[in-house]
Amino acid sequence: MDLLKQFLPGSTKADHSSSEKQFEELKQESLEKENAALKQEHDQLVELKQVHDQFLKKFSPGGFCNTCFREKMVLLGFSPLLIASLIINFVSSRSLIKNVSMKSIVGVSVISNYMCCCEPRIDHAEILKKLNVVGYVTNGVWQQICKAKTEVTLNPDTAGPGLAVNVDESLVKFTGEREAEWPSVLGREVFTSGRHYWEVEVGEKGYWAVGVSTHPGEKIIPEKPEEGYWLVRLSARGRKYEAVGKSLVTHPPPSQQESQSPLPLTLEHKLYNVGMYLNYWKGELSFYNIYDADNRYAMHTFKYNFPEVVYPVFSPGCHDKAPLKITRFDSTSNSPFRITI
């Protein structure tokens, strides 16, 4: 280092000291981010292992009566291989998520068909759901998302034709005559950085669209928006879910690059509440099916280098009068508990 300083013209000890300090700060920041990522991954693995252990406890031969065990022992003969595979991957925890997908454990659902019929108290449906359902969000990941919860309010001045916003700016519905397919309203919040999570109750509506927009002056979402919209919407009287917007990487499917909307979505559960998580720094907007207080599923993620400003955008459509309701969060908790409006 001293030799290097001799060949740096115009430099001073103060300059070098400042540079070294900045280098150390950057190094420390990088280590902290890496440690945080490792901790999150570890928490996910711990939770999955707990679920797995619960299943093994209920799946063990001791959980069968003698008659059922004798009859189904042959059918369960492949189980040691499955268990051994899971245990090996749990030991090498860092490679678990990469090497063992949720789909790879789908065989567990086959085992469930042969559980002891004499033990009605054994209910493994919850375990199977968490192991087998693609997109299930673990508690550790969900807690991190909920730390970014943001109170979003509607801006009546941006409401499109036929839309009515209630007094506390948390609800919008279509009350006019049909003039456009997707009349919209923006949130008052402007996102230019950081992480933000908000949630909307869509209920039994057959038409709606929610997401973010870069168009503060537009009060109608185009049927086929080319740029500046990232949305999930429901149409065709509640039969057609779509992701609408450009994405550098789309999940699902991961093989599609530079995909252009609309992209059909298939959901495994009825959708009543939509969660939206914007990680502006990473250029990601994710949509979640908030099935109930304990279960939530990732529906779709856009990955894009968002422009300078994005706004939350909402459209109740123009085919029914049912409202969209923004969820109000309990400020004392990191989890989004719905507050009746």
C-alpha positions as CSV (number, residue, x, y, z in Angstrom):
1,M,0.0,0.0,0.0
2,D,2.8,2.4,0.9
3,L,4.5,1.7,-2.4
4,L,1.3,2.3,-4.3
5,K,0.9,5.7,-2.6
6,Q,4.3,6.8,-3.9
7,F,3.1,6.5,-7.5
8,L,-0.2,8.3,-7.0
9,P,0.5,11.9,-8.0
10,G,-1.2,14.7,-6.1
11,S,-2.5,12.3,-3.4
12,T,-2.3,12.9,0.3
13,K,-2.5,10.7,3.3
14,A,-6.0,12.2,4.0
15,D,-7.1,11.1,0.5
16,H,-5.8,7.6,1.0
17,S,-7.3,7.4,4.5
18,S,-10.7,8.5,3.1
19,S,-10.5,6.0,0.2
20,E,-9.6,3.2,2.6
21,K,-12.5,4.2,4.9
22,Q,-15.0,4.1,2.0
23,F,-13.7,0.8,0.9
24,E,-14.2,-0.7,4.4
25,E,-17.7,0.8,4.5
26,L,-18.6,-0.8,1.2
27,K,-17.1,-4.1,2.3
28,Q,-19.1,-4.0,5.5
29,E,-22.3,-3.1,3.7
30,S,-21.8,-6.0,1.3
31,L,-21.2,-8.5,4.1
32,E,-24.3,-7.3,6.0
33,K,-26.5,-7.8,2.8
34,E,-25.0,-11.3,2.3
35,N,-25.6,-12.2,5.9
36,A,-29.2,-11.0,5.7
37,A,-29.8,-13.1,2.6
38,L,-28.3,-16.2,4.2
39,K,-30.4,-15.7,7.3
40,Q,-33.6,-15.4,5.2
41,E,-32.6,-18.6,3.3
42,H,-31.9,-20.4,6.6
43,D,-35.3,-19.4,8.0
44,Q,-37.1,-20.7,5.0
45,L,-35.2,-24.1,5.3
46,V,-36.0,-24.3,9.0
47,E,-39.7,-23.8,8.3
48,L,-39.7,-26.3,5.5
49,K,-37.9,-28.9,7.7
50,Q,-40.5,-28.3,10.5
51,V,-43.3,-29.0,8.0
52,H,-41.4,-32.0,6.7
53,D,-40.9,-33.4,10.2
54,Q,-44.6,-33.0,11.0
55,F,-45.4,-35.1,7.9
56,L,-42.9,-37.8,8.8
57,K,-44.3,-38.0,12.3
58,K,-47.8,-38.6,10.9
59,F,-46.5,-40.8,8.1
60,S,-44.5,-43.2,10.4
61,P,-45.7,-46.8,10.6
62,G,-46.6,-46.2,14.2
63,G,-49.4,-44.0,13.0
64,F,-51.2,-46.9,11.3
65,C,-53.3,-49.6,13.0
66,N,-52.0,-53.2,12.4
67,T,-54.6,-53.9,9.7
68,C,-53.9,-50.8,7.7
69,F,-50.1,-51.1,8.1
70,R,-50.1,-54.7,6.8
71,E,-52.3,-53.8,3.8
72,K,-50.5,-50.7,2.8
73,M,-46.9,-51.6,3.7
74,V,-46.1,-52.6,0.1
75,L,-47.6,-49.4,-1.3
76,L,-45.3,-47.4,1.0
77,G,-42.2,-49.4,0.1
78,F,-40.8,-46.5,-1.9
79,S,-41.0,-44.1,1.1
80,P,-37.4,-44.6,2.5
81,L,-36.0,-43.3,-0.7
82,L,-38.1,-40.2,-0.6
83,I,-37.2,-39.6,3.1
84,A,-33.5,-40.2,2.5
85,S,-33.5,-37.7,-0.4
86,L,-35.2,-35.1,1.7
87,I,-32.8,-35.6,4.7
88,I,-29.7,-35.4,2.5
89,N,-31.0,-32.2,1.0
90,F,-31.8,-30.7,4.4
91,V,-28.3,-31.5,5.6
92,S,-26.9,-29.6,2.6
93,S,-29.3,-26.8,3.3
94,R,-27.9,-24.2,1.0
95,S,-28.6,-26.4,-2.0
96,L,-32.1,-27.4,-0.9
97,I,-34.0,-24.6,-2.7
98,K,-32.0,-25.0,-5.8
99,N,-32.1,-28.8,-6.0
100,V,-35.4,-29.8,-4.4
101,S,-38.4,-27.9,-5.8
102,M,-41.9,-28.1,-4.4
103,K,-42.9,-30.2,-7.4
104,S,-40.2,-32.8,-6.6
105,I,-42.0,-33.6,-3.4
106,V,-45.4,-34.1,-5.1
107,G,-45.1,-37.8,-4.4
108,V,-46.2,-37.0,-0.9
109,S,-49.7,-36.4,-2.1
110,V,-49.7,-40.0,-3.4
111,I,-48.7,-41.3,0.0
112,S,-51.6,-39.3,1.5
113,N,-54.1,-41.5,-0.3
114,Y,-52.9,-44.5,1.7
115,M,-52.9,-43.0,5.2
116,C,-54.7,-45.0,7.9
117,C,-58.4,-45.0,7.3
118,C,-59.0,-45.9,11.0
119,E,-57.5,-42.6,12.2
120,P,-59.8,-39.8,11.1
121,R,-58.0,-37.4,13.5
122,I,-54.9,-37.5,11.3
123,D,-55.4,-34.5,9.0
124,H,-52.3,-33.9,6.8
125,A,-54.0,-31.6,4.3
126,E,-52.3,-28.6,5.7
127,I,-48.9,-30.2,5.4
128,L,-49.5,-31.4,1.9
129,K,-50.7,-27.9,0.9
130,K,-47.5,-26.3,2.1
131,L,-45.3,-28.9,0.5
132,N,-47.0,-29.3,-2.8
133,V,-48.6,-26.1,-3.8
134,V,-46.4,-24.1,-6.3
135,G,-45.9,-20.6,-5.1
136,Y,-46.6,-21.1,-1.4
137,V,-44.9,-18.2,0.5
138,T,-43.2,-19.3,3.7
139,N,-43.6,-17.3,6.9
140,G,-40.0,-16.0,6.9
141,V,-40.4,-14.5,3.5
142,W,-43.8,-13.2,4.3
143,Q,-42.6,-11.4,7.4
144,Q,-40.0,-9.6,5.3
145,I,-42.6,-8.5,2.8
146,C,-44.9,-7.3,5.4
147,K,-42.2,-5.0,6.9
148,A,-42.6,-3.0,3.7
149,K,-46.4,-2.4,4.2
150,T,-47.5,1.0,2.9
151,E,-50.8,2.8,3.5
152,V,-52.1,3.6,0.0
153,T,-54.9,6.1,-0.5
154,L,-56.9,6.9,-3.7
155,N,-56.7,10.3,-5.4
156,P,-60.2,11.3,-6.5
157,D,-58.7,13.9,-8.9
158,T,-57.3,11.1,-11.0
159,A,-60.5,9.0,-11.2
160,G,-61.7,8.0,-14.6
161,P,-65.2,8.3,-16.1
162,G,-67.9,6.8,-14.0
163,L,-65.8,6.1,-11.0
164,A,-66.7,7.1,-7.4
165,V,-64.2,7.2,-4.5
166,N,-65.4,7.1,-0.9
167,V,-64.7,9.8,1.7
168,D,-61.6,8.1,3.3
169,E,-60.2,7.3,-0.2
170,S,-60.0,3.6,0.4
171,L,-62.7,2.3,-1.9
172,V,-63.6,2.8,-5.6
173,K,-66.5,1.5,-7.6
174,F,-68.1,2.1,-11.0
175,T,-71.4,3.9,-10.8
176,G,-71.7,5.6,-14.2
177,E,-72.6,4.6,-17.7
178,R,-70.1,2.4,-19.6
179,E,-67.7,4.6,-21.6
180,A,-64.4,2.7,-21.3
181,E,-63.4,-0.8,-20.5
182,W,-60.9,0.0,-17.8
183,P,-61.6,3.4,-16.1
184,S,-58.9,3.8,-13.5
185,V,-57.8,5.8,-10.4
186,L,-54.3,6.4,-9.1
187,G,-53.0,6.3,-5.5
188,R,-51.7,9.5,-4.0
189,E,-48.4,7.8,-3.2
190,V,-45.5,8.2,-5.6
191,F,-42.8,5.5,-5.6
192,T,-39.3,6.3,-6.7
193,S,-37.3,4.0,-4.4
194,G,-37.5,1.5,-1.6
195,R,-39.8,-1.4,-0.9
196,H,-43.6,-1.2,-0.6
197,Y,-46.4,-3.6,0.0
198,W,-50.1,-2.9,-0.3
199,E,-53.2,-5.1,-0.6
200,V,-56.6,-4.8,-2.3
201,E,-59.8,-6.7,-1.6
202,V,-61.4,-7.8,-4.9
203,G,-64.1,-10.0,-3.5
204,E,-66.5,-11.7,-5.9
205,K,-65.9,-9.1,-8.7
206,G,-65.7,-10.4,-12.2
207,Y,-63.7,-7.5,-13.6
208,W,-60.8,-5.6,-12.1
209,A,-57.2,-4.5,-12.7
210,V,-54.5,-3.5,-10.2
211,G,-50.8,-2.8,-10.3
212,V,-48.6,0.3,-11.0
213,S,-48.5,2.9,-13.8
214,T,-46.2,5.6,-15.0
215,H,-49.0,7.7,-16.5
216,P,-50.3,10.3,-14.0
217,G,-52.5,12.0,-16.6
218,E,-54.4,9.0,-18.0
219,K,-57.7,8.0,-16.4
220,I,-58.3,4.9,-18.6
221,I,-56.1,1.9,-18.8
222,P,-55.8,0.8,-22.5
223,E,-57.1,-2.7,-23.3
224,K,-53.6,-3.5,-24.7
225,P,-51.2,-1.2,-22.9
226,E,-47.8,-1.1,-24.6
227,E,-45.6,0.7,-22.1
228,G,-45.8,2.1,-18.6
229,Y,-48.3,-0.4,-17.0
230,W,-47.6,-3.5,-14.9
231,L,-50.9,-5.2,-13.9
232,V,-52.8,-8.3,-13.0
233,R,-56.4,-8.2,-14.1
234,L,-59.5,-10.4,-14.2
235,S,-62.0,-10.3,-17.0
236,A,-64.5,-12.5,-18.9
237,R,-66.9,-12.5,-16.0
238,G,-64.3,-13.8,-13.6
239,R,-62.9,-16.5,-15.8
240,K,-59.7,-15.0,-17.2
241,Y,-56.7,-13.9,-15.1
242,E,-54.0,-12.1,-16.9
243,A,-50.6,-10.5,-16.3
244,V,-50.4,-7.3,-18.3
245,G,-47.1,-5.5,-18.9
246,K,-43.6,-5.9,-20.2
247,S,-41.1,-7.9,-18.2
248,L,-37.5,-8.7,-18.8
249,V,-37.9,-12.0,-16.9
250,T,-41.4,-13.5,-16.3
251,H,-42.2,-16.0,-13.7
252,P,-44.1,-18.1,-14.6
253,P,-42.8,-19.2,-17.1
254,P,-39.1,-18.5,-16.5
255,S,-38.1,-19.3,-20.1
256,Q,-40.1,-16.4,-21.6
257,Q,-37.8,-13.4,-22.2
258,E,-38.9,-9.9,-23.1
259,S,-42.5,-11.1,-22.8
260,Q,-45.3,-8.8,-23.8
261,S,-48.8,-8.8,-22.3
262,P,-51.2,-10.3,-21.8
263,L,-50.0,-13.5,-20.2
264,P,-52.7,-15.9,-19.0
265,L,-52.4,-16.9,-15.3
266,T,-53.7,-20.2,-13.7
267,L,-54.5,-20.0,-10.0
268,E,-54.9,-23.0,-7.7
269,H,-57.1,-21.0,-5.2
270,K,-60.0,-18.6,-5.5
271,L,-58.7,-15.1,-5.4
272,Y,-60.4,-12.6,-3.0
273,N,-57.5,-10.4,-1.9
274,V,-54.5,-9.3,-4.0
275,G,-51.2,-8.3,-2.4
276,M,-48.7,-6.2,-4.4
277,Y,-45.0,-6.0,-3.4
278,L,-42.8,-3.4,-5.2
279,N,-39.1,-3.8,-4.7
280,Y,-38.0,-0.7,-6.6
281,W,-34.3,-1.2,-6.0
282,K,-34.4,-4.7,-7.5
283,G,-36.8,-3.8,-10.2
284,E,-39.5,-6.3,-9.2
285,L,-43.3,-6.1,-8.8
286,S,-44.8,-9.3,-7.4
287,F,-48.5,-10.2,-7.0
288,Y,-49.8,-12.5,-4.3
289,N,-53.0,-14.4,-3.7
290,I,-53.8,-13.7,0.0
291,Y,-55.9,-16.8,0.5
292,D,-56.4,-16.4,4.2
293,A,-54.4,-15.2,7.3
294,D,-52.0,-18.2,7.2
295,N,-51.8,-19.0,3.5
296,R,-50.6,-16.8,0.6
297,Y,-49.3,-17.8,-2.9
298,A,-47.1,-16.0,-5.4
299,M,-49.1,-15.4,-8.6
300,H,-46.7,-13.5,-10.9
301,T,-43.6,-11.3,-10.8
302,F,-42.6,-8.6,-13.3
303,K,-38.8,-7.9,-13.4
304,Y,-38.1,-4.5,-15.0
305,N,-35.9,-1.4,-14.5
306,F,-38.8,0.8,-13.6
307,P,-38.8,4.5,-14.8
308,E,-38.2,7.3,-12.3
309,V,-41.8,7.4,-10.9
310,V,-44.5,4.8,-10.6
311,Y,-48.0,5.1,-9.1
312,P,-50.4,2.5,-7.7
313,V,-53.3,2.1,-10.1
314,F,-56.7,0.5,-9.7
315,S,-59.6,-0.2,-12.0
316,P,-62.9,-1.8,-10.9
317,G,-63.9,-2.3,-14.5
318,C,-67.2,-1.1,-15.9
319,H,-69.3,-4.4,-15.9
320,D,-70.3,-4.5,-12.2
321,K,-70.9,-2.1,-9.4
322,A,-69.0,-4.0,-6.7
323,P,-66.1,-2.0,-5.2
324,L,-62.3,-2.5,-4.9
325,K,-61.3,-1.9,-1.3
326,I,-57.7,-1.1,-0.1
327,T,-56.7,-3.0,3.0
328,R,-56.0,-1.0,6.1
329,F,-53.1,-2.4,8.1
330,D,-52.8,-2.9,11.8
331,S,-49.9,-0.5,12.6
332,T,-48.8,-2.5,15.7
333,S,-47.9,-5.6,13.7
334,N,-45.7,-6.6,10.8
335,S,-48.5,-8.6,9.4
336,P,-51.4,-7.1,7.4
337,F,-54.6,-7.6,9.4
338,R,-57.7,-6.3,7.6
339,I,-59.6,-3.6,9.3
340,T,-63.3,-3.3,8.5
341,I,-63.9,-0.1,6.5
